Amino acid sequence: RHPFTSKDVGPCASRHPPRWRGSDTSPSGTRAAVEQWQQFNRRFHFRTWAGEKGSRHVARRFRGESVHKVDAKGRVSIPASFRRVLEEGDPDWTDGLTPNLVIVYGGQSQNYLEAYTQEAINEVDDKISRLPRGSRQRRALEHIFNGQSLPTQTDDTGRLVLPAKLREKIGIDGEAYFKAAGDTFQIWAPDAYETKNADIEAWLDSQGDDFDPLTLLDMAESGPEVQ
């Protein structure tokens, strides 16, 4: 028997939510009806509700920068907007779960941590797997992205736990600087990032007052290497 009608229905019943009957056409009434329908159609799942307070827009890229406190156990809150991207970038994530990510810490010369969404690290792994097995290039990439990396999750409050080994490697002591980098984000010791950022700012200043950074996009499409 279909949950929204008094009539018996067969195996070919519609898989779409029924048209709403009665006077309750409010967002809360609509949501309740769909949730009841989903109990009988569990293969379908809606993450957001258009027009409802708190609806989330899909975010695929990290954006922004901020500094956050790191406690003695290595726990640090990540920017709320970053959490949304991690959720959208994890194919296994659903409401009530915490998103997966992979932190690549690299070798001795890498003085920051790079956090990949699950989709981003899967893309890297797929490209590595297409290289000849046993080749120097594949072994080097496997060494970095498989060996020198940490699969992890945020906790229920949106915090990451950075192991002491990783904190010591990049010199984090009390604060961490978060920097968006497209489909990854970086975690730096604030002082170390200031030094790195100074190089970038100096290069931008050297291009002259009339320099438009958007011209770099044209250079990327045409192929020449940007120095």
TORPA-4810 file (N, C-alpha, C, O; in nm, 3 decimals):
<nodes>
NODE_1_0.085_-0.119_0.000_0.000_0.000_0.000_0.088_0.124_0.000_0.179_0.136_0.082_R
NODE_2_0.061_0.215_-0.091_0.143_0.335_-0.103_0.118_0.425_0.017_0.003_0.441_0.058_H
NODE_3_0.224_0.485_0.076_0.207_0.566_0.198_0.126_0.692_0.181_0.087_0.753_0.280_P
NODE_4_0.098_0.734_0.056_0.029_0.861_0.035_-0.108_0.841_-0.031_-0.168_0.939_-0.077_F
NODE_5_-0.157_0.722_-0.035_-0.288_0.697_-0.094_-0.350_0.576_-0.028_-0.278_0.492_0.026_T
NODE_6_-0.480_0.565_-0.032_-0.549_0.452_0.028_-0.555_0.333_-0.067_-0.601_0.226_-0.030_S
NODE_7_-0.507_0.353_-0.190_-0.513_0.248_-0.290_-0.389_0.161_-0.284_-0.279_0.209_-0.255_K
NODE_8_-0.406_0.033_-0.312_-0.291_-0.056_-0.324_-0.219_-0.025_-0.454_-0.282_0.005_-0.556_D
NODE_9_-0.087_-0.031_-0.450_-0.009_-0.005_-0.571_0.085_-0.120_-0.593_0.125_-0.188_-0.499_V
NODE_10_0.120_-0.143_-0.718_0.207_-0.253_-0.754_0.352_-0.213_-0.762_0.386_-0.102_-0.722_G
NODE_11_0.438_-0.300_-0.813_0.582_-0.272_-0.820_0.619_-0.160_-0.913_0.732_-0.111_-0.908_P
NODE_12_0.526_-0.116_-0.998_0.558_-0.010_-1.093_0.515_0.127_-1.041_0.504_0.223_-1.118_C
NODE_13_0.492_0.137_-0.910_0.454_0.267_-0.853_0.560_0.370_-0.881_0.678_0.338_-0.895_A
NODE_14_0.517_0.495_-0.888_0.609_0.605_-0.917_0.720_0.613_-0.814_0.696_0.596_-0.694_S
NODE_15_0.843_0.639_-0.862_0.956_0.659_-0.773_0.976_0.805_-0.737_1.072_0.840_-0.669_R
NODE_16_0.886_0.890_-0.783_0.898_1.033_-0.757_0.803_1.072_-0.644_0.699_1.009_-0.627_H
NODE_17_0.838_1.175_-0.566_0.748_1.219_-0.460_0.613_1.256_-0.519_0.607_1.315_-0.626_P
NODE_18_0.502_1.222_-0.449_0.368_1.253_-0.501_0.341_1.402_-0.499_0.407_1.478_-0.428_P
NODE_19_0.242_1.441_-0.577_0.198_1.580_-0.570_0.132_1.602_-0.433_0.061_1.516_-0.382_R
NODE_20_0.157_1.721_-0.375_0.111_1.745_-0.239_-0.040_1.767_-0.238_-0.095_1.838_-0.323_W
NODE_21_-0.106_1.705_-0.139_-0.250_1.719_-0.124_-0.279_1.795_0.005_-0.196_1.795_0.096_R
NODE_22_-0.391_1.856_0.013_-0.429_1.925_0.135_-0.375_2.066_0.137_-0.323_2.117_0.038_G
NODE_23_-0.388_2.129_0.254_-0.354_2.270_0.264_-0.213_2.296_0.313_-0.168_2.410_0.308_S
NODE_24_-0.140_2.193_0.360_-0.007_2.215_0.417_0.097_2.217_0.307_0.154_2.113_0.273_D
NODE_25_0.123_2.336_0.250_0.222_2.349_0.143_0.344_2.426_0.192_0.423_2.473_0.111_T
NODE_26_0.360_2.440_0.325_0.475_2.510_0.380_0.600_2.425_0.361_0.589_2.304_0.341_S
NODE_27_0.719_2.488_0.366_0.843_2.410_0.353_0.851_2.297_0.454_0.897_2.187_0.420_P
NODE_28_0.807_2.321_0.581_0.815_2.215_0.681_0.719_2.102_0.649_0.753_1.985_0.668_S
NODE_29_0.598_2.136_0.600_0.503_2.032_0.563_0.552_1.953_0.444_0.539_1.830_0.441_G
NODE_30_0.608_2.021_0.344_0.663_1.954_0.228_0.777_1.861_0.267_0.786_1.748_0.219_T
NODE_31_0.864_1.910_0.354_0.977_1.828_0.397_0.931_1.702_0.469_0.984_1.594_0.444_R
NODE_32_0.832_1.716_0.558_0.782_1.601_0.631_0.726_1.496_0.535_0.747_1.376_0.553_A
NODE_33_0.654_1.543_0.432_0.598_1.449_0.335_0.705_1.376_0.259_0.696_1.255_0.237_A
NODE_34_0.810_1.450_0.217_0.917_1.387_0.141_0.994_1.289_0.228_1.033_1.181_0.182_V
NODE_35_1.017_1.326_0.355_1.090_1.235_0.443_1.013_1.106_0.464_1.072_0.998_0.472_E
NODE_36_0.879_1.117_0.474_0.798_0.996_0.486_0.809_0.912_0.360_0.819_0.789_0.365_Q
NODE_37_0.808_0.980_0.246_0.823_0.909_0.117_0.959_0.841_0.109_0.969_0.729_0.058_W
NODE_38_1.065_0.910_0.159_1.199_0.853_0.149_1.215_0.728_0.233_1.299_0.643_0.203_Q
NODE_39_1.135_0.714_0.340_1.142_0.593_0.420_1.107_0.471_0.338_1.153_0.360_0.367_Q
NODE_40_1.025_0.490_0.236_0.986_0.380_0.149_1.068_0.376_0.020_1.051_0.285_-0.061_F
NODE_41_1.154_0.475_0.001_1.235_0.484_-0.121_1.376_0.524_-0.081_1.420_0.635_-0.115_N
NODE_42_1.449_0.439_-0.011_1.575_0.474_0.052_1.688_0.496_-0.048_1.794_0.547_-0.010_R
NODE_43_1.669_0.460_-0.172_1.774_0.484_-0.270_1.783_0.632_-0.306_1.880_0.674_-0.369_R
NODE_44_1.683_0.711_-0.265_1.682_0.854_-0.295_1.717_0.932_-0.169_1.676_0.897_-0.058_F
NODE_45_1.795_1.040_-0.190_1.835_1.122_-0.075_1.857_1.265_-0.122_1.926_1.290_-0.221_H
NODE_46_1.798_1.358_-0.048_1.814_1.499_-0.079_1.895_1.564_0.031_1.862_1.551_0.149_F
NODE_47_2.002_1.635_-0.006_2.086_1.697_0.095_2.034_1.834_0.139_2.051_1.871_0.256_R
NODE_48_1.971_1.909_0.050_1.931_2.044_0.083_1.786_2.066_0.045_1.727_1.990_-0.031_T
NODE_49_1.729_2.173_0.100_1.590_2.206_0.076_1.582_2.350_0.029_1.613_2.443_0.103_W
NODE_50_1.540_2.368_-0.096_1.534_2.502_-0.154_1.436_2.587_-0.076_1.324_2.545_-0.046_A
NODE_51_1.480_2.708_-0.043_1.391_2.800_0.026_1.386_2.782_0.176_1.327_2.867_0.244_G
NODE_52_1.444_2.678_0.230_1.441_2.654_0.374_1.558_2.722_0.442_1.669_2.722_0.387_E
NODE_53_1.537_2.778_0.558_1.645_2.842_0.632_1.755_2.741_0.660_1.729_2.630_0.708_K
NODE_54_1.880_2.780_0.630_1.991_2.689_0.654_2.027_2.604_0.534_2.119_2.523_0.542_G
NODE_55_1.956_2.620_0.422_1.991_2.543_0.304_2.135_2.572_0.264_2.180_2.687_0.271_S
NODE_56_2.207_2.468_0.221_2.349_2.484_0.189_2.370_2.481_0.038_2.313_2.397_-0.032_R
NODE_57_2.450_2.573_-0.010_2.486_2.574_-0.151_2.609_2.487_-0.171_2.696_2.481_-0.084_H
NODE_58_2.616_2.420_-0.284_2.730_2.334_-0.313_2.856_2.418_-0.326_2.859_2.518_-0.398_V
NODE_59_2.962_2.375_-0.256_3.091_2.445_-0.261_3.198_2.345_-0.301_3.214_2.242_-0.236_A
NODE_60_3.269_2.374_-0.408_3.369_2.281_-0.460_3.511_2.331_-0.443_3.604_2.254_-0.465_R
NODE_61_3.530_2.457_-0.405_3.664_2.513_-0.392_3.678_2.581_-0.257_3.588_2.650_-0.209_R
NODE_62_3.795_2.561_-0.197_3.827_2.632_-0.074_3.861_2.777_-0.109_3.926_2.804_-0.210_F
NODE_63_3.818_2.868_-0.024_3.849_3.009_-0.044_3.871_3.075_0.092_3.801_3.045_0.189_R
NODE_64_3.970_3.165_0.097_3.992_3.242_0.217_4.116_3.199_0.295_4.188_3.107_0.255_G
NODE_65_4.139_3.268_0.406_4.254_3.242_0.491_4.219_3.284_0.633_4.138_3.375_0.653_E
NODE_66_4.277_3.218_0.731_4.250_3.253_0.871_4.351_3.183_0.961_4.416_3.086_0.922_S
NODE_67_4.361_3.235_1.083_4.450_3.178_1.185_4.364_3.121_1.297_4.268_3.184_1.341_V
NODE_68_4.400_2.999_1.344_4.323_2.932_1.446_4.413_2.878_1.556_4.527_2.840_1.531_H
NODE_69_4.360_2.875_1.677_4.431_2.823_1.792_4.445_2.671_1.782_4.355_2.602_1.737_K
NODE_70_4.561_2.622_1.826_4.586_2.478_1.833_4.609_2.444_1.979_4.697_2.502_2.042_V
NODE_71_4.531_2.349_2.036_4.547_2.317_2.177_4.660_2.216_2.198_4.724_2.173_2.101_D
NODE_72_4.685_2.180_2.322_4.798_2.093_2.356_4.785_1.955_2.295_4.886_1.886_2.277_A
NODE_73_4.663_1.912_2.263_4.642_1.781_2.201_4.643_1.788_2.048_4.619_1.687_1.982_K
NODE_74_4.671_1.903_1.994_4.677_1.918_1.849_4.544_1.940_1.783_4.533_1.930_1.661_G
NODE_75_4.441_1.971_1.861_4.309_1.994_1.803_4.297_2.139_1.756_4.334_2.233_1.827_R
NODE_76_4.245_2.154_1.635_4.231_2.288_1.577_4.102_2.293_1.496_4.073_2.202_1.418_V
NODE_77_4.026_2.399_1.514_3.904_2.418_1.435_3.942_2.471_1.297_4.024_2.561_1.285_S
NODE_78_3.880_2.414_1.195_3.904_2.464_1.059_3.791_2.559_1.021_3.683_2.550_1.079_I
NODE_79_3.814_2.649_0.926_3.708_2.744_0.887_3.580_2.671_0.848_3.584_2.566_0.783_P
NODE_80_3.467_2.726_0.888_3.339_2.662_0.861_3.316_2.640_0.712_3.262_2.537_0.672_A
NODE_81_3.357_2.737_0.630_3.339_2.721_0.485_3.422_2.604_0.430_3.383_2.540_0.333_S
NODE_82_3.538_2.578_0.493_3.621_2.465_0.450_3.549_2.333_0.477_3.561_2.238_0.400_F
NODE_83_3.475_2.328_0.586_3.404_2.204_0.620_3.303_2.168_0.513_3.286_2.051_0.478_R
NODE_84_3.234_2.271_0.459_3.134_2.245_0.356_3.199_2.185_0.231_3.143_2.095_0.168_R
NODE_85_3.318_2.235_0.197_3.388_2.183_0.080_3.433_2.038_0.104_3.423_1.954_0.015_V
NODE_86_3.480_2.009_0.224_3.520_1.872_0.258_3.400_1.778_0.246_3.413_1.666_0.196_L
NODE_87_3.284_1.823_0.291_3.164_1.739_0.282_3.128_1.713_0.136_3.101_1.599_0.098_E
NODE_88_3.127_1.820_0.056_3.091_1.804_-0.085_3.195_1.723_-0.161_3.164_1.660_-0.263_E
NODE_89_3.321_1.724_-0.113_3.427_1.652_-0.181_3.444_1.509_-0.134_3.539_1.442_-0.175_G
NODE_90_3.355_1.461_-0.049_3.362_1.323_0.001_3.241_1.246_-0.050_3.130_1.268_-0.001_D
NODE_91_3.259_1.155_-0.147_3.144_1.082_-0.203_3.068_1.000_-0.100_2.951_0.969_-0.121_P
NODE_92_3.133_0.964_0.011_3.069_0.881_0.113_3.001_0.963_0.223_2.937_0.907_0.312_D
NODE_93_3.017_1.097_0.216_2.960_1.179_0.322_2.809_1.193_0.306_2.758_1.202_0.194_W
NODE_94_2.739_1.194_0.419_2.598_1.227_0.423_2.569_1.293_0.556_2.654_1.291_0.645_T
NODE_95_2.453_1.353_0.571_2.418_1.422_0.695_2.437_1.330_0.815_2.394_1.215_0.813_D
NODE_96_2.502_1.382_0.918_2.526_1.303_1.038_2.663_1.241_1.044_2.705_1.192_1.149_G
NODE_97_2.736_1.241_0.931_2.871_1.186_0.927_2.974_1.299_0.924_2.940_1.415_0.896_L
NODE_98_3.098_1.265_0.953_3.207_1.362_0.939_3.284_1.330_0.812_3.303_1.213_0.779_T
NODE_99_3.330_1.435_0.738_3.393_1.411_0.608_3.535_1.357_0.619_3.607_1.388_0.715_P
NODE_100_3.575_1.277_0.522_3.711_1.227_0.510_3.797_1.326_0.434_3.749_1.400_0.348_N
NODE_101_3.925_1.326_0.465_4.023_1.404_0.391_4.158_1.337_0.407_4.174_1.246_0.489_L
NODE_102_4.256_1.380_0.329_4.392_1.327_0.338_4.488_1.444_0.352_4.486_1.537_0.271_V
NODE_103_4.572_1.438_0.454_4.674_1.541_0.476_4.808_1.489_0.425_4.859_1.388_0.474_I
NODE_104_4.864_1.556_0.326_4.995_1.520_0.272_5.099_1.609_0.340_5.095_1.731_0.327_V
NODE_105_5.192_1.547_0.412_5.292_1.626_0.484_5.427_1.628_0.415_5.509_1.714_0.446_Y
NODE_106_5.454_1.536_0.321_5.572_1.541_0.237_5.703_1.521_0.309_5.707_1.481_0.426_G
NODE_107_5.811_1.550_0.238_5.945_1.528_0.290_5.997_1.645_0.372_5.921_1.734_0.410_G
NODE_108_6.128_1.644_0.400_6.188_1.743_0.487_6.176_1.885_0.432_6.166_1.980_0.510_Q
NODE_109_6.177_1.900_0.302_6.175_2.035_0.243_6.036_2.097_0.244_6.024_2.218_0.221_S
NODE_110_5.931_2.019_0.268_5.795_2.074_0.268_5.763_2.126_0.408_5.757_2.048_0.503_Q
NODE_111_5.743_2.256_0.422_5.721_2.315_0.554_5.576_2.356_0.577_5.549_2.452_0.649_N
NODE_112_5.484_2.284_0.515_5.341_2.305_0.538_5.270_2.172_0.516_5.328_2.079_0.460_Y
NODE_113_5.146_2.164_0.559_5.061_2.048_0.535_4.961_2.083_0.427_4.909_2.195_0.423_L
NODE_114_4.933_1.988_0.338_4.833_2.012_0.233_4.720_1.912_0.250_4.742_1.791_0.244_E
NODE_115_4.599_1.963_0.271_4.483_1.879_0.295_4.401_1.866_0.167_4.360_1.967_0.107_A
NODE_116_4.377_1.742_0.125_4.303_1.713_0.003_4.163_1.661_0.037_4.147_1.580_0.129_Y
NODE_117_4.063_1.708_-0.038_3.933_1.643_-0.028_3.946_1.500_-0.080_4.043_1.465_-0.147_T
NODE_118_3.848_1.417_-0.047_3.854_1.278_-0.093_3.852_1.271_-0.245_3.922_1.188_-0.304_Q
NODE_119_3.773_1.356_-0.309_3.770_1.356_-0.456_3.903_1.401_-0.514_3.949_1.345_-0.614_E
NODE_120_3.967_1.501_-0.452_4.094_1.551_-0.504_4.204_1.446_-0.493_4.282_1.428_-0.586_A
NODE_121_4.211_1.377_-0.380_4.316_1.276_-0.364_4.287_1.155_-0.453_4.381_1.090_-0.500_I
NODE_122_4.160_1.124_-0.476_4.127_1.015_-0.568_4.174_1.048_-0.710_4.221_0.960_-0.782_N
NODE_123_4.160_1.174_-0.749_4.207_1.217_-0.881_4.358_1.200_-0.894_4.408_1.154_-0.996_E
NODE_124_4.431_1.239_-0.787_4.576_1.221_-0.787_4.611_1.073_-0.795_4.698_1.034_-0.874_V
NODE_125_4.545_0.990_-0.715_4.573_0.846_-0.715_4.547_0.784_-0.852_4.622_0.698_-0.897_D
NODE_126_4.440_0.829_-0.918_4.408_0.775_-1.051_4.519_0.809_-1.151_4.556_0.725_-1.233_D
NODE_127_4.571_0.930_-1.143_4.679_0.969_-1.235_4.807_0.893_-1.205_4.880_0.855_-1.297_K
NODE_128_4.835_0.869_-1.077_4.954_0.792_-1.042_4.943_0.649_-1.095_5.040_0.593_-1.144_I
NODE_129_4.824_0.593_-1.084_4.806_0.453_-1.127_4.822_0.434_-1.277_4.842_0.322_-1.323_S
NODE_130_4.813_0.544_-1.354_4.830_0.533_-1.499_4.977_0.537_-1.541_5.009_0.513_-1.657_R
NODE_131_5.065_0.568_-1.448_5.209_0.565_-1.478_5.258_0.421_-1.477_5.199_0.337_-1.410_L
NODE_132_5.365_0.391_-1.552_5.416_0.253_-1.554_5.453_0.206_-1.414_5.521_0.277_-1.340_P
NODE_133_5.408_0.088_-1.380_5.439_0.032_-1.248_5.590_0.010_-1.237_5.652_-0.045_-1.327_R
NODE_134_5.646_0.054_-1.127_5.790_0.039_-1.106_5.874_0.153_-1.161_5.995_0.156_-1.139_G
NODE_135_5.811_0.247_-1.234_5.887_0.360_-1.287_5.929_0.453_-1.174_5.866_0.456_-1.069_S
NODE_136_6.037_0.529_-1.197_6.085_0.621_-1.095_5.978_0.727_-1.063_5.959_0.764_-0.947_R
NODE_137_5.909_0.774_-1.168_5.808_0.877_-1.146_5.695_0.824_-1.057_5.650_0.894_-0.965_Q
NODE_138_5.649_0.702_-1.085_5.540_0.647_-1.004_5.585_0.621_-0.861_5.511_0.650_-0.766_R
NODE_139_5.704_0.569_-0.844_5.754_0.543_-0.709_5.768_0.672_-0.629_5.739_0.675_-0.509_R
NODE_140_5.814_0.778_-0.695_5.830_0.906_-0.626_5.695_0.961_-0.581_5.681_1.008_-0.468_A
NODE_141_5.596_0.955_-0.670_5.464_1.006_-0.635_5.397_0.920_-0.529_5.330_0.973_-0.439_L
NODE_142_5.413_0.789_-0.537_5.358_0.701_-0.434_5.423_0.730_-0.299_5.357_0.726_-0.195_E
NODE_143_5.553_0.758_-0.302_5.626_0.790_-0.179_5.565_0.913_-0.111_5.550_0.916_0.011_H
NODE_144_5.531_1.015_-0.191_5.478_1.139_-0.135_5.330_1.125_-0.098_5.292_1.153_0.016_I
NODE_145_5.249_1.082_-0.194_5.104_1.087_-0.175_5.046_0.966_-0.103_4.935_0.973_-0.051_F
NODE_146_5.117_0.856_-0.100_5.071_0.740_-0.026_5.149_0.722_0.105_5.090_0.701_0.211_N
NODE_147_5.282_0.731_0.096_5.363_0.710_0.214_5.366_0.827_0.310_5.356_0.809_0.431_G
NODE_148_5.380_0.948_0.256_5.393_1.067_0.341_5.260_1.143_0.350_5.252_1.262_0.322_Q
NODE_149_5.158_1.070_0.390_5.025_1.129_0.400_4.949_1.064_0.514_4.984_0.956_0.562_S
NODE_150_4.843_1.132_0.557_4.763_1.086_0.671_4.615_1.094_0.636_4.561_1.204_0.626_L
NODE_151_4.547_0.980_0.619_4.400_0.983_0.605_4.338_1.018_0.740_4.379_0.964_0.843_P
NODE_152_4.241_1.107_0.741_4.182_1.149_0.867_4.041_1.200_0.843_3.991_1.197_0.731_T
NODE_153_3.977_1.246_0.951_3.843_1.304_0.946_3.838_1.423_1.042_3.920_1.434_1.133_Q
NODE_154_3.742_1.509_1.019_3.712_1.609_1.122_3.630_1.541_1.231_3.573_1.433_1.209_T
NODE_155_3.623_1.603_1.348_3.535_1.549_1.451_3.398_1.614_1.440_3.372_1.691_1.347_D
NODE_156_3.310_1.583_1.533_3.173_1.633_1.524_3.162_1.784_1.535_3.062_1.842_1.493_D
NODE_157_3.264_1.848_1.590_3.261_1.995_1.603_3.340_2.064_1.493_3.358_2.186_1.498_T
NODE_158_3.387_1.989_1.393_3.459_2.049_1.282_3.606_2.072_1.308_3.669_2.154_1.241_G
NODE_159_3.663_2.000_1.406_3.805_2.016_1.437_3.887_1.905_1.374_3.840_1.793_1.355_R
NODE_160_4.012_1.938_1.341_4.111_1.839_1.302_4.203_1.814_1.420_4.228_1.902_1.502_L
NODE_161_4.253_1.691_1.427_4.356_1.659_1.525_4.487_1.640_1.448_4.500_1.547_1.369_V
NODE_162_4.584_1.729_1.472_4.714_1.723_1.407_4.810_1.648_1.498_4.841_1.697_1.607_L
NODE_163_4.859_1.532_1.458_4.953_1.458_1.542_5.078_1.539_1.572_5.116_1.628_1.495_P
NODE_164_5.142_1.507_1.685_5.263_1.582_1.726_5.369_1.578_1.618_5.440_1.677_1.597_A
NODE_165_5.382_1.465_1.548_5.482_1.453_1.441_5.462_1.559_1.334_5.559_1.618_1.286_K
NODE_166_5.339_1.583_1.297_5.311_1.682_1.192_5.329_1.824_1.244_5.380_1.911_1.173_L
NODE_167_5.287_1.848_1.367_5.303_1.982_1.423_5.451_2.019_1.436_5.491_2.131_1.407_R
NODE_168_5.530_1.923_1.480_5.674_1.947_1.495_5.741_1.967_1.360_5.833_2.047_1.347_E
NODE_169_5.694_1.894_1.260_5.757_1.902_1.128_5.747_2.042_1.069_5.843_2.090_1.008_K
NODE_170_5.632_2.107_1.085_5.615_2.239_1.023_5.625_2.353_1.124_5.606_2.469_1.089_I
NODE_171_5.654_2.319_1.250_5.679_2.424_1.348_5.556_2.490_1.406_5.561_2.607_1.444_G
NODE_172_5.443_2.418_1.412_5.322_2.476_1.470_5.332_2.471_1.622_5.362_2.368_1.681_I
NODE_173_5.305_2.585_1.683_5.309_2.595_1.829_5.206_2.698_1.875_5.235_2.817_1.887_D
NODE_174_5.086_2.651_1.901_4.982_2.739_1.952_4.886_2.793_1.849_4.769_2.814_1.880_G
NODE_175_4.931_2.817_1.726_4.845_2.869_1.621_4.878_2.804_1.487_4.991_2.764_1.461_E
NODE_176_4.776_2.794_1.403_4.794_2.741_1.267_4.728_2.837_1.168_4.620_2.891_1.193_A
NODE_177_4.796_2.857_1.056_4.747_2.945_0.951_4.688_2.859_0.840_4.756_2.772_0.786_Y
NODE_178_4.560_2.883_0.805_4.491_2.807_0.701_4.484_2.892_0.575_4.444_3.008_0.579_F
NODE_179_4.521_2.832_0.462_4.524_2.903_0.334_4.455_2.818_0.228_4.494_2.704_0.203_K
NODE_180_4.351_2.874_0.165_4.281_2.803_0.059_4.368_2.790_-0.065_4.445_2.881_-0.097_A
NODE_181_4.356_2.676_-0.133_4.434_2.652_-0.256_4.352_2.571_-0.355_4.396_2.466_-0.402_A
NODE_182_4.232_2.619_-0.387_4.149_2.549_-0.485_4.079_2.430_-0.421_3.999_2.446_-0.329_G
NODE_183_4.110_2.308_-0.471_4.048_2.189_-0.413_4.134_2.128_-0.303_4.112_2.014_-0.263_D
NODE_184_4.232_2.203_-0.253_4.308_2.168_-0.134_4.317_2.292_-0.046_4.289_2.403_-0.090_T
NODE_185_4.358_2.270_0.080_4.396_2.384_0.163_4.525_2.351_0.236_4.555_2.234_0.261_F
NODE_186_4.599_2.454_0.269_4.729_2.437_0.332_4.725_2.483_0.478_4.650_2.574_0.514_Q
NODE_187_4.806_2.417_0.561_4.819_2.454_0.701_4.966_2.487_0.725_5.055_2.405_0.701_I
NODE_188_4.990_2.608_0.773_5.125_2.658_0.795_5.143_2.704_0.939_5.045_2.733_1.008_W
NODE_189_5.266_2.710_0.984_5.300_2.791_1.100_5.292_2.936_1.052_5.349_2.968_0.948_A
NODE_190_5.225_3.025_1.126_5.204_3.162_1.077_5.333_3.233_1.034_5.333_3.299_0.930_P
NODE_191_5.440_3.220_1.109_5.564_3.288_1.073_5.622_3.235_0.942_5.673_3.311_0.860_D
NODE_192_5.613_3.103_0.923_5.666_3.044_0.801_5.588_3.091_0.680_5.646_3.114_0.573_A
NODE_193_5.456_3.105_0.694_5.378_3.151_0.580_5.407_3.296_0.547_5.413_3.333_0.430_Y
NODE_194_5.426_3.379_0.649_5.458_3.519_0.623_5.583_3.532_0.537_5.590_3.616_0.448_E
NODE_195_5.682_3.447_0.564_5.804_3.449_0.483_5.776_3.408_0.340_5.825_3.471_0.246_T
NODE_196_5.697_3.302_0.323_5.664_3.254_0.189_5.578_3.356_0.114_5.601_3.382_-0.005_K
NODE_197_5.481_3.413_0.182_5.391_3.509_0.120_5.466_3.635_0.078_5.429_3.700_-0.020_N
NODE_198_5.570_3.669_0.152_5.648_3.788_0.117_5.710_3.772_-0.022_5.718_3.869_-0.097_A
NODE_199_5.754_3.651_-0.057_5.810_3.626_-0.189_5.706_3.648_-0.299_5.736_3.706_-0.403_D
NODE_200_5.584_3.600_-0.274_5.477_3.615_-0.373_5.441_3.762_-0.390_5.425_3.810_-0.503_I
NODE_201_5.428_3.833_-0.278_5.393_3.975_-0.285_5.502_4.055_-0.356_5.473_4.146_-0.433_E
NODE_202_5.628_4.018_-0.330_5.739_4.088_-0.396_5.734_4.066_-0.547_5.757_4.158_-0.625_A
NODE_203_5.703_3.944_-0.587_5.694_3.915_-0.732_5.579_3.995_-0.795_5.595_4.051_-0.904_W
NODE_204_5.465_4.001_-0.727_5.352_4.078_-0.780_5.387_4.225_-0.791_5.352_4.291_-0.889_L
NODE_205_5.456_4.277_-0.690_5.496_4.419_-0.693_5.593_4.448_-0.807_5.592_4.556_-0.865_D
NODE_206_5.675_4.349_-0.838_5.774_4.370_-0.944_5.713_4.377_-1.083_5.779_4.417_-1.178_S
NODE_207_5.584_4.338_-1.096_5.520_4.339_-1.227_5.473_4.478_-1.268_5.433_4.499_-1.383_Q
NODE_208_5.477_4.573_-1.175_5.437_4.710_-1.209_5.296_4.742_-1.167_5.216_4.652_-1.142_G
NODE_209_5.265_4.870_-1.159_5.134_4.916_-1.111_5.021_4.877_-1.205_4.907_4.862_-1.161_D
NODE_210_5.049_4.862_-1.334_4.944_4.832_-1.431_4.920_4.683_-1.449_4.837_4.642_-1.530_D
NODE_211_4.992_4.600_-1.373_4.979_4.455_-1.389_4.842_4.407_-1.341_4.798_4.442_-1.231_F
NODE_212_4.776_4.328_-1.424_4.647_4.267_-1.389_4.669_4.118_-1.370_4.703_4.050_-1.467_D
NODE_213_4.650_4.064_-1.249_4.673_3.920_-1.227_4.592_3.829_-1.318_4.632_3.715_-1.342_P
NODE_214_4.479_3.878_-1.370_4.398_3.795_-1.459_4.470_3.760_-1.588_4.434_3.663_-1.655_L
NODE_215_4.572_3.837_-1.624_4.646_3.805_-1.745_4.721_3.672_-1.731_4.757_3.610_-1.831_T
NODE_216_4.744_3.629_-1.609_4.811_3.500_-1.587_4.724_3.385_-1.639_4.777_3.281_-1.678_L
NODE_217_4.592_3.404_-1.639_4.504_3.300_-1.691_4.526_3.282_-1.841_4.526_3.169_-1.890_L
NODE_218_4.545_3.391_-1.914_4.572_3.382_-2.056_4.705_3.313_-2.082_4.717_3.235_-2.177_D
NODE_219_4.804_3.340_-1.999_4.934_3.277_-2.015_4.926_3.127_-1.989_4.994_3.048_-2.054_M
NODE_220_4.841_3.088_-1.892_4.825_2.946_-1.862_4.761_2.872_-1.979_4.798_2.758_-2.008_A
NODE_221_4.665_2.937_-2.048_4.599_2.873_-2.161_4.690_2.862_-2.282_4.682_2.766_-2.357_E
NODE_222_4.778_2.962_-2.300_4.865_2.962_-2.418_4.988_2.874_-2.401_5.054_2.839_-2.499_S
NODE_223_5.018_2.838_-2.275_5.123_2.738_-2.258_5.254_2.782_-2.200_5.320_2.697_-2.139_G
NODE_224_5.301_2.908_-2.212_5.434_2.942_-2.162_5.440_2.931_-2.010_5.341_2.955_-1.940_P
NODE_225_5.554_2.896_-1.962_5.572_2.882_-1.818_5.582_3.019_-1.753_5.651_3.108_-1.803_E
NODE_226_5.512_3.035_-1.641_5.516_3.160_-1.567_5.631_3.155_-1.469_5.636_3.065_-1.385_V
NODE_227_5.724_3.249_-1.479_5.841_3.250_-1.389_5.812_3.336_-1.266_5.898_3.350_-1.179_Q
</nodes>
